[in-house]
Amino acid sequence: MAREHSGWSLRTALNFPDDIDVTVMYDGQLETNPEELKKLTMPLLGIFGEEDQGIPLTEVKRFEAILDSLGLNASINIYPNARHAL
C-alpha cells in the first residue's frame, strides 16, 4: 500500500504500478495527465478537504473526472468545510 506524504503515494503508484496494491492519498500534488494516470492498475482512495487552499476543489474535481473518464478504480471523498491535511 502506498500512503500519502506530499504527493508521494500517487507518484510511487505511477512509477511502480506492479508493486503497489492500493493507494491512499490525502494531500500532495495531483497528476492530471491522462497518459500518466493510465498507469494506475490498483484501487485509489483520495481524501480531500473542500476548503483546502493548497489543493483547490476545482483541481480535485478535474482529477476525479479524469480518473472516471479512464474507467479507473478510484474513490474520491471530499469533506465539507475541511481544510488541508485533514
Biopython code that builds the backbone (N, CA, C, O; Angstrom):
import numpy as np
from Bio.PDB.StructureBuilder import StructureBuilder

atoms = [
    (1, "MET", "N", (0.845, -1.176, 0.000)),
    (1, "MET", "CA", (0.000, 0.000, 0.000)),
    (1, "MET", "C", (0.887, 1.236, 0.000)),
    (1, "MET", "O", (1.871, 1.301, 0.737)),
    (2, "ALA", "N", (0.546, 2.191, -0.808)),
    (2, "ALA", "CA", (1.225, 3.483, -0.786)),
    (2, "ALA", "C", (0.329, 4.446, -0.023)),
    (2, "ALA", "O", (-0.870, 4.539, -0.287)),
    (3, "ARG", "N", (0.916, 5.156, 0.918)),
    (3, "ARG", "CA", (0.169, 6.120, 1.731)),
    (3, "ARG", "C", (0.753, 7.500, 1.474)),
    (3, "ARG", "O", (1.947, 7.619, 1.196)),
    (4, "GLU", "N", (-0.044, 8.522, 1.558)),
    (4, "GLU", "CA", (0.322, 9.865, 1.141)),
    (4, "GLU", "C", (1.298, 10.573, 2.055)),
    (4, "GLU", "O", (1.226, 10.450, 3.278)),
    (5, "HIS", "N", (2.189, 11.298, 1.465)),
    (5, "HIS", "CA", (3.014, 12.308, 2.121)),
    (5, "HIS", "C", (3.487, 13.240, 1.023)),
    (5, "HIS", "O", (4.423, 12.915, 0.291)),
    (6, "SER", "N", (2.855, 14.387, 0.901)),
    (6, "SER", "CA", (3.211, 15.394, -0.102)),
    (6, "SER", "C", (3.230, 14.852, -1.521)),
    (6, "SER", "O", (4.115, 15.195, -2.304)),
    (7, "GLY", "N", (2.274, 14.018, -1.856)),
    (7, "GLY", "CA", (2.156, 13.515, -3.212)),
    (7, "GLY", "C", (2.921, 12.246, -3.513)),
    (7, "GLY", "O", (2.876, 11.749, -4.638)),
    (8, "TRP", "N", (3.621, 11.714, -2.528)),
    (8, "TRP", "CA", (4.460, 10.544, -2.778)),
    (8, "TRP", "C", (3.668, 9.290, -3.091)),
    (8, "TRP", "O", (4.132, 8.470, -3.884)),
    (9, "SER", "N", (2.506, 9.106, -2.511)),
    (9, "SER", "CA", (1.787, 7.849, -2.773)),
    (9, "SER", "C", (1.327, 7.772, -4.223)),
    (9, "SER", "O", (1.441, 6.722, -4.854)),
    (10, "LEU", "N", (0.812, 8.865, -4.751)),
    (10, "LEU", "CA", (0.389, 8.860, -6.150)),
    (10, "LEU", "C", (1.597, 8.686, -7.066)),
    (10, "LEU", "O", (1.553, 7.892, -8.005)),
    (11, "ARG", "N", (2.660, 9.412, -6.802)),
    (11, "ARG", "CA", (3.867, 9.318, -7.622)),
    (11, "ARG", "C", (4.453, 7.908, -7.560)),
    (11, "ARG", "O", (4.878, 7.372, -8.583)),
    (12, "THR", "N", (4.481, 7.305, -6.374)),
    (12, "THR", "CA", (5.001, 5.940, -6.233)),
    (12, "THR", "C", (4.134, 4.957, -7.007)),
    (12, "THR", "O", (4.649, 4.068, -7.684)),
    (13, "ALA", "N", (2.817, 5.116, -6.907)),
    (13, "ALA", "CA", (1.903, 4.224, -7.634)),
    (13, "ALA", "C", (2.095, 4.350, -9.142)),
    (13, "ALA", "O", (2.021, 3.354, -9.863)),
    (14, "LEU", "N", (2.339, 5.563, -9.621)),
    (14, "LEU", "CA", (2.550, 5.770, -11.051)),
    (14, "LEU", "C", (3.892, 5.212, -11.518)),
    (14, "LEU", "O", (4.013, 4.711, -12.636)),
    (15, "ASN", "N", (4.888, 5.303, -10.656)),
    (15, "ASN", "CA", (6.228, 4.825, -11.026)),
    (15, "ASN", "C", (6.406, 3.324, -10.858)),
    (15, "ASN", "O", (7.201, 2.710, -11.570)),
    (16, "PHE", "N", (5.672, 2.725, -9.920)),
    (16, "PHE", "CA", (5.824, 1.296, -9.621)),
    (16, "PHE", "C", (4.463, 0.596, -9.554)),
    (16, "PHE", "O", (4.153, -0.024, -8.537)),
    (17, "PRO", "N", (3.655, 0.677, -10.593)),
    (17, "PRO", "CA", (2.291, 0.135, -10.515)),
    (17, "PRO", "C", (2.232, -1.364, -10.251)),
    (17, "PRO", "O", (1.249, -1.843, -9.685)),
    (18, "ASP", "N", (3.242, -2.107, -10.637)),
    (18, "ASP", "CA", (3.226, -3.557, -10.406)),
    (18, "ASP", "C", (3.555, -3.929, -8.966)),
    (18, "ASP", "O", (3.354, -5.072, -8.555)),
    (19, "ASP", "N", (4.060, -2.964, -8.199)),
    (19, "ASP", "CA", (4.473, -3.232, -6.824)),
    (19, "ASP", "C", (3.498, -2.699, -5.775)),
    (19, "ASP", "O", (3.681, -2.945, -4.583)),
    (20, "ILE", "N", (2.477, -1.981, -6.202)),
    (20, "ILE", "CA", (1.537, -1.341, -5.277)),
    (20, "ILE", "C", (0.158, -1.976, -5.440)),
    (20, "ILE", "O", (-0.341, -2.114, -6.557)),
    (21, "ASP", "N", (-0.455, -2.362, -4.320)),
    (21, "ASP", "CA", (-1.780, -2.994, -4.351)),
    (21, "ASP", "C", (-2.929, -2.000, -4.221)),
    (21, "ASP", "O", (-4.009, -2.219, -4.769)),
    (22, "VAL", "N", (-2.697, -0.912, -3.500)),
    (22, "VAL", "CA", (-3.726, 0.106, -3.288)),
    (22, "VAL", "C", (-3.019, 1.411, -2.928)),
    (22, "VAL", "O", (-1.947, 1.398, -2.323)),
    (23, "THR", "N", (-3.621, 2.525, -3.300)),
    (23, "THR", "CA", (-3.039, 3.830, -2.992)),
    (23, "THR", "C", (-4.062, 4.682, -2.265)),
    (23, "THR", "O", (-5.220, 4.767, -2.675)),
    (24, "VAL", "N", (-3.622, 5.319, -1.168)),
    (24, "VAL", "CA", (-4.455, 6.246, -0.413)),
    (24, "VAL", "C", (-3.738, 7.590, -0.417)),
    (24, "VAL", "O", (-2.581, 7.695, -0.011)),
    (25, "MET", "N", (-4.442, 8.607, -0.880)),
    (25, "MET", "CA", (-3.830, 9.938, -0.900)),
    (25, "MET", "C", (-4.717, 10.928, -0.166)),
    (25, "MET", "O", (-5.939, 10.919, -0.315)),
    (26, "TYR", "N", (-4.076, 11.791, 0.638)),
    (26, "TYR", "CA", (-4.848, 12.788, 1.373)),
    (26, "TYR", "C", (-4.181, 14.146, 1.399)),
    (26, "TYR", "O", (-4.619, 15.035, 2.130)),
    (27, "ASP", "N", (-3.154, 14.321, 0.636)),
    (27, "ASP", "CA", (-2.606, 15.648, 0.370)),
    (27, "ASP", "C", (-1.586, 15.490, -0.739)),
    (27, "ASP", "O", (-1.357, 14.376, -1.212)),
    (28, "GLY", "N", (-0.989, 16.545, -1.150)),
    (28, "GLY", "CA", (0.020, 16.449, -2.197)),
    (28, "GLY", "C", (-0.494, 16.855, -3.561)),
    (28, "GLY", "O", (-1.690, 17.064, -3.765)),
    (29, "GLN", "N", (0.428, 16.959, -4.476)),
    (29, "GLN", "CA", (0.123, 17.410, -5.833)),
    (29, "GLN", "C", (-0.629, 16.344, -6.620)),
    (29, "GLN", "O", (-0.316, 15.156, -6.541)),
    (30, "LEU", "N", (-1.617, 16.785, -7.372)),
    (30, "LEU", "CA", (-2.408, 15.881, -8.197)),
    (30, "LEU", "C", (-1.795, 15.769, -9.585)),
    (30, "LEU", "O", (-1.267, 16.741, -10.124)),
    (31, "GLU", "N", (-1.870, 14.591, -10.147)),
    (31, "GLU", "CA", (-1.461, 14.364, -11.540)),
    (31, "GLU", "C", (-2.724, 14.434, -12.387)),
    (31, "GLU", "O", (-3.703, 13.748, -12.094)),
    (32, "THR", "N", (-2.713, 15.248, -13.426)),
    (32, "THR", "CA", (-3.899, 15.368, -14.274)),
    (32, "THR", "C", (-3.621, 14.994, -15.728)),
    (32, "THR", "O", (-4.450, 15.239, -16.603)),
    (33, "ASN", "N", (-2.475, 14.412, -15.980)),
    (33, "ASN", "CA", (-2.155, 13.950, -17.326)),
    (33, "ASN", "C", (-2.747, 12.550, -17.500)),
    (33, "ASN", "O", (-2.297, 11.609, -16.847)),
    (34, "PRO", "N", (-3.749, 12.400, -18.371)),
    (34, "PRO", "CA", (-4.375, 11.088, -18.554)),
    (34, "PRO", "C", (-3.385, 9.989, -18.938)),
    (34, "PRO", "O", (-3.546, 8.842, -18.521)),
    (35, "GLU", "N", (-2.379, 10.319, -19.715)),
    (35, "GLU", "CA", (-1.388, 9.305, -20.113)),
    (35, "GLU", "C", (-0.644, 8.771, -18.897)),
    (35, "GLU", "O", (-0.329, 7.582, -18.841)),
    (36, "GLU", "N", (-0.361, 9.621, -17.933)),
    (36, "GLU", "CA", (0.285, 9.177, -16.692)),
    (36, "GLU", "C", (-0.686, 8.365, -15.847)),
    (36, "GLU", "O", (-0.330, 7.308, -15.326)),
    (37, "LEU", "N", (-1.907, 8.859, -15.712)),
    (37, "LEU", "CA", (-2.886, 8.203, -14.844)),
    (37, "LEU", "C", (-3.298, 6.824, -15.349)),
    (37, "LEU", "O", (-3.738, 5.987, -14.562)),
    (38, "LYS", "N", (-3.162, 6.579, -16.637)),
    (38, "LYS", "CA", (-3.470, 5.253, -17.186)),
    (38, "LYS", "C", (-2.604, 4.167, -16.563)),
    (38, "LYS", "O", (-2.954, 2.988, -16.622)),
    (39, "LYS", "N", (-1.484, 4.549, -15.971)),
    (39, "LYS", "CA", (-0.565, 3.585, -15.352)),
    (39, "LYS", "C", (-1.135, 2.988, -14.065)),
    (39, "LYS", "O", (-0.664, 1.949, -13.601)),
    (40, "LEU", "N", (-2.139, 3.636, -13.492)),
    (40, "LEU", "CA", (-2.701, 3.156, -12.227)),
    (40, "LEU", "C", (-3.454, 1.850, -12.459)),
    (40, "LEU", "O", (-4.458, 1.818, -13.170)),
    (41, "THR", "N", (-2.968, 0.800, -11.865)),
    (41, "THR", "CA", (-3.598, -0.514, -12.009)),
    (41, "THR", "C", (-4.245, -0.975, -10.711)),
    (41, "THR", "O", (-4.839, -2.051, -10.656)),
    (42, "MET", "N", (-4.131, -0.168, -9.679)),
    (42, "MET", "CA", (-4.636, -0.521, -8.360)),
    (42, "MET", "C", (-5.748, 0.441, -7.943)),
    (42, "MET", "O", (-5.854, 1.533, -8.501)),
    (43, "PRO", "N", (-6.581, 0.053, -6.967)),
    (43, "PRO", "CA", (-7.582, 0.981, -6.445)),
    (43, "PRO", "C", (-6.913, 2.203, -5.818)),
    (43, "PRO", "O", (-5.830, 2.110, -5.240)),
    (44, "LEU", "N", (-7.575, 3.335, -5.944)),
    (44, "LEU", "CA", (-7.075, 4.584, -5.374)),
    (44, "LEU", "C", (-8.178, 5.211, -4.532)),
    (44, "LEU", "O", (-9.322, 5.319, -4.974)),
    (45, "LEU", "N", (-7.831, 5.620, -3.326)),
    (45, "LEU", "CA", (-8.734, 6.369, -2.455)),
    (45, "LEU", "C", (-8.128, 7.749, -2.259)),
    (45, "LEU", "O", (-6.999, 7.879, -1.785)),
    (46, "GLY", "N", (-8.878, 8.772, -2.622)),
    (46, "GLY", "CA", (-8.437, 10.150, -2.418)),
    (46, "GLY", "C", (-9.311, 10.821, -1.379)),
    (46, "GLY", "O", (-10.538, 10.748, -1.452)),
    (47, "ILE", "N", (-8.682, 11.477, -0.410)),
    (47, "ILE", "CA", (-9.391, 12.146, 0.676)),
    (47, "ILE", "C", (-8.982, 13.614, 0.644)),
    (47, "ILE", "O", (-7.806, 13.941, 0.803)),
    (48, "PHE", "N", (-9.961, 14.499, 0.439)),
    (48, "PHE", "CA", (-9.658, 15.910, 0.261)),
    (48, "PHE", "C", (-10.616, 16.774, 1.062)),
    (48, "PHE", "O", (-11.745, 16.375, 1.346)),
    (49, "GLY", "N", (-10.149, 17.963, 1.421)),
    (49, "GLY", "CA", (-10.977, 18.941, 2.106)),
    (49, "GLY", "C", (-11.547, 19.950, 1.127)),
    (49, "GLY", "O", (-10.843, 20.450, 0.250)),
    (50, "GLU", "N", (-12.809, 20.238, 1.282)),
    (50, "GLU", "CA", (-13.494, 21.176, 0.396)),
    (50, "GLU", "C", (-12.854, 22.569, 0.433)),
    (50, "GLU", "O", (-12.840, 23.274, -0.576)),
    (51, "GLU", "N", (-12.334, 22.957, 1.580)),
    (51, "GLU", "CA", (-11.768, 24.298, 1.761)),
    (51, "GLU", "C", (-10.240, 24.305, 1.696)),
    (51, "GLU", "O", (-9.616, 25.266, 2.146)),
    (52, "ASP", "N", (-9.637, 23.276, 1.158)),
    (52, "ASP", "CA", (-8.177, 23.187, 1.058)),
    (52, "ASP", "C", (-7.663, 24.263, 0.106)),
    (52, "ASP", "O", (-8.029, 24.274, -1.069)),
    (53, "GLN", "N", (-6.825, 25.159, 0.600)),
    (53, "GLN", "CA", (-6.248, 26.208, -0.239)),
    (53, "GLN", "C", (-5.066, 25.693, -1.059)),
    (53, "GLN", "O", (-4.727, 26.274, -2.090)),
    (54, "GLY", "N", (-4.441, 24.612, -0.608)),
    (54, "GLY", "CA", (-3.290, 24.048, -1.314)),
    (54, "GLY", "C", (-3.686, 23.177, -2.488)),
    (54, "GLY", "O", (-2.956, 23.091, -3.475)),
    (55, "ILE", "N", (-4.836, 22.533, -2.388)),
    (55, "ILE", "CA", (-5.367, 21.688, -3.460)),
    (55, "ILE", "C", (-6.806, 22.151, -3.693)),
    (55, "ILE", "O", (-7.733, 21.633, -3.070)),
    (56, "PRO", "N", (-6.994, 23.116, -4.580)),
    (56, "PRO", "CA", (-8.332, 23.673, -4.794)),
    (56, "PRO", "C", (-9.341, 22.616, -5.239)),
    (56, "PRO", "O", (-9.002, 21.664, -5.942)),
    (57, "LEU", "N", (-10.571, 22.805, -4.818)),
    (57, "LEU", "CA", (-11.650, 21.877, -5.136)),
    (57, "LEU", "C", (-11.797, 21.694, -6.649)),
    (57, "LEU", "O", (-12.115, 20.598, -7.111)),
    (58, "THR", "N", (-11.569, 22.750, -7.415)),
    (58, "THR", "CA", (-11.665, 22.622, -8.872)),
    (58, "THR", "C", (-10.658, 21.609, -9.406)),
    (58, "THR", "O", (-10.964, 20.861, -10.334)),
    (59, "GLU", "N", (-9.455, 21.580, -8.824)),
    (59, "GLU", "CA", (-8.437, 20.616, -9.253)),
    (59, "GLU", "C", (-8.803, 19.195, -8.836)),
    (59, "GLU", "O", (-8.575, 18.243, -9.583)),
    (60, "VAL", "N", (-9.372, 19.057, -7.640)),
    (60, "VAL", "CA", (-9.800, 17.732, -7.178)),
    (60, "VAL", "C", (-10.888, 17.190, -8.105)),
    (60, "VAL", "O", (-10.857, 16.021, -8.492)),
    (61, "LYS", "N", (-11.836, 18.036, -8.453)),
    (61, "LYS", "CA", (-12.924, 17.597, -9.343)),
    (61, "LYS", "C", (-12.395, 17.271, -10.741)),
    (61, "LYS", "O", (-12.877, 16.337, -11.383)),
    (62, "ARG", "N", (-11.422, 18.023, -11.208)),
    (62, "ARG", "CA", (-10.800, 17.723, -12.505)),
    (62, "ARG", "C", (-10.092, 16.371, -12.451)),
    (62, "ARG", "O", (-10.229, 15.555, -13.362)),
    (63, "PHE", "N", (-9.335, 16.141, -11.380)),
    (63, "PHE", "CA", (-8.636, 14.878, -11.153)),
    (63, "PHE", "C", (-9.638, 13.721, -11.150)),
    (63, "PHE", "O", (-9.423, 12.701, -11.805)),
    (64, "GLU", "N", (-10.730, 13.890, -10.409)),
    (64, "GLU", "CA", (-11.764, 12.859, -10.318)),
    (64, "GLU", "C", (-12.390, 12.583, -11.688)),
    (64, "GLU", "O", (-12.619, 11.427, -12.044)),
    (65, "ALA", "N", (-12.664, 13.629, -12.447)),
    (65, "ALA", "CA", (-13.268, 13.465, -13.773)),
    (65, "ALA", "C", (-12.342, 12.700, -14.713)),
    (65, "ALA", "O", (-12.802, 11.875, -15.502)),
    (66, "ILE", "N", (-11.051, 12.968, -14.634)),
    (66, "ILE", "CA", (-10.093, 12.251, -15.481)),
    (66, "ILE", "C", (-10.029, 10.783, -15.076)),
    (66, "ILE", "O", (-10.033, 9.903, -15.937)),
    (67, "LEU", "N", (-9.972, 10.513, -13.779)),
    (67, "LEU", "CA", (-9.965, 9.123, -13.307)),
    (67, "LEU", "C", (-11.212, 8.393, -13.799)),
    (67, "LEU", "O", (-11.127, 7.265, -14.284)),
    (68, "ASP", "N", (-12.371, 9.041, -13.671)),
    (68, "ASP", "CA", (-13.635, 8.441, -14.126)),
    (68, "ASP", "C", (-13.622, 8.187, -15.629)),
    (68, "ASP", "O", (-14.056, 7.130, -16.089)),
    (69, "SER", "N", (-13.123, 9.159, -16.393)),
    (69, "SER", "CA", (-13.118, 9.012, -17.856)),
    (69, "SER", "C", (-12.222, 7.868, -18.312)),
    (69, "SER", "O", (-12.436, 7.288, -19.377)),
    (70, "LEU", "N", (-11.215, 7.545, -17.498)),
    (70, "LEU", "CA", (-10.311, 6.442, -17.814)),
    (70, "LEU", "C", (-10.840, 5.102, -17.305)),
    (70, "LEU", "O", (-10.262, 4.052, -17.587)),
    (71, "GLY", "N", (-11.945, 5.144, -16.553)),
    (71, "GLY", "CA", (-12.524, 3.915, -16.017)),
    (71, "GLY", "C", (-11.690, 3.286, -14.918)),
    (71, "GLY", "O", (-11.722, 2.071, -14.725)),
    (72, "LEU", "N", (-10.939, 4.115, -14.192)),
    (72, "LEU", "CA", (-10.073, 3.590, -13.134)),
    (72, "LEU", "C", (-10.865, 3.326, -11.857)),
    (72, "LEU", "O", (-11.903, 3.943, -11.615)),
    (73, "ASN", "N", (-10.362, 2.406, -11.053)),
    (73, "ASN", "CA", (-10.978, 2.045, -9.779)),
    (73, "ASN", "C", (-10.555, 3.079, -8.744)),
    (73, "ASN", "O", (-9.577, 2.883, -8.023)),
    (74, "ALA", "N", (-11.297, 4.179, -8.675)),
    (74, "ALA", "CA", (-10.927, 5.278, -7.786)),
    (74, "ALA", "C", (-12.153, 5.797, -7.050)),
    (74, "ALA", "O", (-13.250, 5.875, -7.601)),
    (75, "SER", "N", (-11.934, 6.146, -5.800)),
    (75, "SER", "CA", (-12.974, 6.756, -4.981)),
    (75, "SER", "C", (-12.407, 8.055, -4.416)),
    (75, "SER", "O", (-11.407, 8.043, -3.699)),
    (76, "ILE", "N", (-13.046, 9.165, -4.740)),
    (76, "ILE", "CA", (-12.607, 10.469, -4.260)),
    (76, "ILE", "C", (-13.625, 10.970, -3.249)),
    (76, "ILE", "O", (-14.802, 11.135, -3.569)),
    (77, "ASN", "N", (-13.165, 11.211, -2.029)),
    (77, "ASN", "CA", (-14.025, 11.714, -0.955)),
    (77, "ASN", "C", (-13.639, 13.157, -0.657)),
    (77, "ASN", "O", (-12.469, 13.461, -0.424)),
    (78, "ILE", "N", (-14.628, 14.039, -0.667)),
    (78, "ILE", "CA", (-14.408, 15.453, -0.376)),
    (78, "ILE", "C", (-15.192, 15.787, 0.887)),
    (78, "ILE", "O", (-16.412, 15.629, 0.933)),
    (79, "TYR", "N", (-14.477, 16.251, 1.910)),
    (79, "TYR", "CA", (-15.105, 16.546, 3.189)),
    (79, "TYR", "C", (-15.492, 18.020, 3.260)),
    (79, "TYR", "O", (-14.635, 18.894, 3.129)),
    (80, "PRO", "N", (-16.789, 18.305, 3.467)),
    (80, "PRO", "CA", (-17.263, 19.686, 3.533)),
    (80, "PRO", "C", (-16.567, 20.466, 4.648)),
    (80, "PRO", "O", (-16.340, 19.948, 5.742)),
    (81, "ASN", "N", (-16.238, 21.703, 4.351)),
    (81, "ASN", "CA", (-15.651, 22.647, 5.307)),
    (81, "ASN", "C", (-14.277, 22.245, 5.823)),
    (81, "ASN", "O", (-13.739, 22.922, 6.700)),
    (82, "ALA", "N", (-13.696, 21.178, 5.316)),
    (82, "ALA", "CA", (-12.373, 20.739, 5.779)),
    (82, "ALA", "C", (-11.282, 21.442, 4.986)),
    (82, "ALA", "O", (-11.445, 21.751, 3.806)),
    (83, "ARG", "N", (-10.171, 21.687, 5.663)),
    (83, "ARG", "CA", (-9.023, 22.332, 5.028)),
    (83, "ARG", "C", (-7.961, 21.298, 4.689)),
    (83, "ARG", "O", (-8.237, 20.100, 4.623)),
    (84, "HIS", "N", (-6.749, 21.779, 4.477)),
    (84, "HIS", "CA", (-5.623, 20.929, 4.088)),
    (84, "HIS", "C", (-5.188, 20.024, 5.241)),
    (84, "HIS", "O", (-5.278, 20.392, 6.413)),
    (85, "ALA", "N", (-4.715, 18.829, 4.875)),
    (85, "ALA", "CA", (-4.171, 17.862, 5.843)),
    (85, "ALA", "C", (-5.165, 17.581, 6.957)),
    (85, "ALA", "O", (-4.923, 17.864, 8.130)),
    (86, "LEU", "N", (-6.290, 17.015, 6.548)),
    (86, "LEU", "CA", (-7.359, 16.673, 7.474)),
    (86, "LEU", "C", (-6.774, 16.069, 8.707)),
    (86, "LEU", "O", (-7.509, 15.706, 9.625)),
]
sb = StructureBuilder()
sb.init_structure("model")
sb.init_model(0)
sb.init_chain("A")
sb.init_seg("    ")
for serial, (resi, resn, name, xyz) in enumerate(atoms, 1):
    if name == "N":
        sb.init_residue(resn, " ", resi, " ")
    sb.init_atom(name, np.array(xyz, "f"), 0.0, 1.0, " ", f" {name:<3s}", serial, name[0])
structure = sb.get_structure()
